[in-house]
Amino acid sequence: MILIVDDKPENLFALRKILELNDFQTDTALSGEEALKKILKNTYELIILDVQIPYG
């Protein structure tokens, strides 16, 4: 499964649709904190991370 992390829902939607059209399983997170919580509960083969997520 691929985890997509971005603070903009429209980016999550676009990436998720592209990946799912190519038969990849995806999960999403809107923040770094949410992503860390998901990483502790799930195993991901790939994480696509927006490095410009604002802090706080």
C-alpha positions as CSV (number, residue, x, y, z in Angstrom):
1,M,0.0,0.0,0.0
2,I,1.1,3.6,-0.7
3,L,0.6,6.4,1.8
4,I,0.1,9.9,0.3
5,V,0.7,12.8,2.6
6,D,-0.3,16.3,1.6
7,D,-2.1,19.2,3.3
8,K,-4.1,20.0,0.2
9,P,-7.1,17.7,-0.4
10,E,-7.0,18.4,-4.1
11,N,-3.5,17.0,-4.4
12,L,-4.5,13.9,-2.4
13,F,-7.5,13.3,-4.6
14,A,-5.5,13.7,-7.9
15,L,-2.6,11.4,-6.8
16,R,-5.0,8.8,-5.3
17,K,-7.0,8.6,-8.5
18,I,-4.0,8.2,-10.7
19,L,-2.6,5.5,-8.5
20,E,-5.9,3.6,-8.1
21,L,-6.5,3.7,-11.9
22,N,-3.2,1.7,-12.1
23,D,-4.4,-0.8,-9.5
24,F,-2.3,0.5,-6.5
25,Q,-3.8,0.5,-3.1
26,T,-3.6,3.9,-1.4
27,D,-4.1,5.6,1.9
28,T,-4.0,9.3,2.6
29,A,-3.0,11.7,5.4
30,L,-3.6,15.5,5.6
31,S,-0.7,16.1,8.0
32,G,2.6,14.7,9.2
33,E,1.0,13.9,12.6
34,E,-1.8,11.9,10.9
35,A,0.8,10.1,8.7
36,L,2.9,9.1,11.8
37,K,-0.2,7.7,13.5
38,K,-1.0,5.6,10.4
39,I,2.6,4.4,10.0
40,L,2.4,3.0,13.5
41,K,-0.7,1.0,12.6
42,N,0.0,0.0,9.0
43,T,2.8,-1.2,6.7
44,Y,3.4,0.9,3.6
45,E,5.7,0.0,0.7
46,L,6.0,3.7,-0.4
47,I,5.2,7.1,1.1
48,I,4.7,10.1,-1.1
49,L,5.3,13.1,1.1
50,D,4.7,16.8,0.5
51,V,7.8,18.3,2.1
52,Q,6.2,21.8,2.3
53,I,3.5,21.0,4.8
54,P,3.2,23.9,7.2
55,Y,4.1,23.3,10.9
56,G,1.4,23.9,13.5
